[in-house]
């Protein structure tokens, strides 16, 4: 796929350097993407490249990648006693560059049963990476509530699914242009998406952080 992209870039823009200037991404970044592969690259850069080349994000991704949907049912919970239930922790979510979502259950954690009143659904994810430091540390377990009320998302720390294949954990800000995914670690760049990006990719909130569990080694 990367060779095809390189060929398309040269056909349309004459060279990688001209293309890099056109879309305002450093030449070294694009060169790295073409060498290491689209699947391992920052999704915001991939979006820019795809738009400039007039190809869909689906076309740029490896067709063999596993597509998971972070939509878990409370059937996954385990009754512990009258007041406590156990919910599954599903793999890890990257607090940095978005990565493929994982759906393997790695453990169960306890939450108050009262949280699930009204049909509310919860699941846990293990944090990998440091873009949400210092509020969240690597290996923290974050409990997420599934909620389709978009009015609740602004200013919250959320699990985001991008294009049905990539997930990340960021603070979400909503503005007139679209959304901003903001890390707490200032060493990382924010990610901005227009309203069109949100609809077309699509970008979907799959959980609002409710609580974190930090363990002492």
For each residue, the residues with C-beta under 8 A, 3 or more apart:
1: 4 5 37 38 60 62
2: 5 6 33 34 35 37 38
3: 6 7
4: 1 7 8
5: 1 2 8 9 34 38 49 53 60
6: 2 3 9 10 16 34
7: 3 4 10 11
8: 4 5 11 12 53 55
9: 5 6 12 13 16 19 30 53
10: 6 7 13 14 15 16
11: 7 8
12: 8 9 19 53
13: 9 10 18 19 22
14: 10 18
15: 10 18 19
16: 6 9 10 19 20 27 30 31 34
17: 20 21 27
18: 13 14 15 21 22
19: 9 12 13 15 16 22 23 30 52
20: 16 17 23 25 26 27 29 30
21: 17 18 24
22: 13 18 19 52
23: 19 20 48 49 52
24: 21 48
25: 20 29 30 45 48 49
26: 20 29 30
27: 16 17 20 30 31
28: 31 32
29: 20 25 26 32 33 45
30: 9 16 19 20 25 26 27 33 34 45 49
31: 16 27 28 34 35
32: 28 29 35 36 41
33: 2 29 30 36 37 38 41 45 46 49
34: 2 5 6 16 30 31
35: 2 31 32
36: 32 33 40 41
37: 1 2 33 40 41 62
38: 1 2 5 33 41 46 60 61 62
39: 61 62 65
40: 36 37
41: 32 33 36 37 38 45 46 97
42: 45 46 97 98
43: 46 47 97 98 162 163 166 191
44: 47 48 189 191 192 193
45: 25 29 30 33 41 42 48 49
46: 33 38 41 42 43 49 50 57 60
47: 43 44 50 51 57 193 197 201
48: 23 24 25 44 45 51 52
49: 5 23 25 30 33 45 46 52 53 60
50: 46 47 53 55 56 57 59 60
51: 47 48 54
52: 19 22 23 48 49
53: 5 8 9 12 49 50
54: 51
55: 8 50 59 60
56: 50 59 60
57: 46 47 50 60 61 163 201
58: 61 163
59: 50 55 56
60: 1 5 38 46 49 50 55 56 57
61: 38 39 57 58 65 163 165
62: 1 37 38 39 65
63:
64:
65: 39 61 62 100 165
66: 100
67: 164 165
68: 100 101 102 103 165
69: 161 164
70: 90 101 103 123 159 161 167 206 207
71: 146 206
72: 76 88 90 121 123 146
73: 76 121
74: 77 116 119 121 122
75:
76: 72 73 87 88 105 123
77: 74 85 86 87 88 116 122
78: 85 86 87 108
79: 85 113
80: 84 85 86 110
81: 84
82: 113
83: 112 113 114
84: 80 81 110 111 112 113
85: 77 78 79 80 110 111 113 116
86: 77 78 80 108 109 110 111
87: 76 77 78 108 109 110 111 122 123 124 143
88: 72 76 77 105 107 108 123 124
89: 105 106 107 108 109 123 124 125 126 141
90: 70 72 102 103 104 105 106 123 124 125
91: 101 102 103 104 106 125 126
92: 99 102 125 126 127 128
93: 99 101 125 126 127 128 142 159 167 168 169
94: 97 98 99 128 129 167 168 169
95: 127 128 129 130 131 132 133 136 138 168 169 170 183
96: 128 129 130 131 168 183 188
97: 41 42 43 94 129 168
98: 42 43 94 160 162 166 167 168
99: 92 93 94 128 166 167 168
100: 65 66 68 165 166 167
101: 68 70 91 93 161 165 166 167
102: 68 90 91 92
103: 68 70 90 91
104: 90 91
105: 76 88 89 90 108
106: 89 90 91 126
107: 88 89
108: 78 86 87 88 89 105
109: 86 87 89 124 141 143 213
110: 80 84 85 86 87
111: 84 85 86 87 115 116 122 143 211
112: 83 84 115
113: 79 82 83 84 85 116
114: 83 117
115: 111 112 120 122 145 210
116: 74 77 85 111 113 119 120 121 122
117: 114 120
118:
119: 74 116
120: 115 116 117 145 146 147
121: 72 73 74 116 145 146
122: 74 77 87 111 115 116 143 144 145 146 210
123: 70 72 76 87 88 89 90 143 144 146 207
124: 87 88 89 90 109 141 142 143 144 213
125: 89 90 91 92 93 141 142 144 159 169 207
126: 89 91 92 93 106 139 140 141 142
127: 92 93 95 132 136 137 138 139 140 141 142 169
128: 92 93 94 95 96 99 138 139
129: 94 95 96 97 132 138
130: 95 96 133 137 138 185
131: 95 96 169 170 183 184 185 187 188
132: 95 127 129 135 136 157 169 170 183 184 185
133: 95 130 136 137 138 184 185
134: 137 184 185
135: 132 157 184
136: 95 127 132 133 140 142 157 169 184 212
137: 127 130 133 134 140 214
138: 95 127 128 129 130 133
139: 126 127 128 215
140: 126 127 136 137 212 213 214
141: 89 109 124 125 126 127 212 213 215
142: 93 124 125 126 127 136 157 159 169 209 211 212 213
143: 87 109 111 122 123 124 209 210 211 212 213
144: 122 123 124 125 158 159 206 207 208 209 210
145: 115 120 121 122 207 208 210
146: 71 72 120 121 122 123 206 207
147: 120 152 205 207 208
148:
149: 152
150: 153 205
151: 154
152: 147 149 156 208
153: 150 156 158 172 174 205 208
154: 151 172 173 174
155: 171 172 173
156: 152 153 171 172 208 209
157: 132 135 136 142 169 170 171 172 208 209
158: 144 153 169 170 171 172 205 206 207 208 209
159: 70 93 125 142 144 167 168 169 205 206 207 209
160: 98 167 168 169 170 172 181 203 204 205 206
161: 69 70 101 164 166 167 203 204 205 206
162: 43 98 165 166 167 168 201 203
163: 43 57 58 61 166 201 202 203
164: 67 69 161 202
165: 61 65 67 68 100 101 162
166: 43 98 99 100 101 161 162 163
167: 70 93 94 98 99 100 101 159 160 161 162 206
168: 93 94 95 96 97 98 99 159 160 162 181 191
169: 93 94 95 125 127 131 132 136 142 157 158 159 160 209
170: 95 131 132 157 158 160 181 182 183 191
171: 155 156 157 158 181 182 183 184
172: 153 154 155 156 157 158 160 179 180 181 182 205
173: 154 155 179 180 182
174: 153 154 178 179 180
175: 178 179 180
176:
177: 192 194 195
178: 174 175 192 193 194 195 196 197 198
179: 172 173 174 175 192 193 198 203
180: 172 173 174 175 190 191 192 193
181: 160 168 170 171 172 190 191 192 193
182: 170 171 172 173 190
183: 95 96 131 132 170 171 186 188 189 190
184: 131 132 133 134 135 136 171
185: 130 131 132 133 134 188
186: 183
187: 131
188: 96 131 183 185
189: 44 183
190: 180 181 182 183
191: 43 44 168 170 180 181
192: 44 177 178 179 180 181
193: 44 47 178 179 180 181 197 198 201 203
194: 177 178 197 198
195: 177 178 198 199
196: 178 199 200
197: 47 178 193 194 200 201 203
198: 178 179 193 194 195 201 202 203
199: 195 196 202
200: 196 197
201: 47 57 162 163 193 197 198
202: 163 164 198 199
203: 160 161 162 163 179 193 197 198
204: 160 161
205: 147 150 153 158 159 160 161 172 208
206: 70 71 144 146 158 159 160 161 167
207: 70 123 125 144 145 146 147 158 159
208: 144 145 147 152 153 156 157 158 205
209: 142 143 144 156 157 158 159 169 212
210: 115 122 143 144 145
211: 111 142 143
212: 136 140 141 142 143 209
213: 109 124 140 141 142 143
214: 137 140
215: 139 141
216:
217:
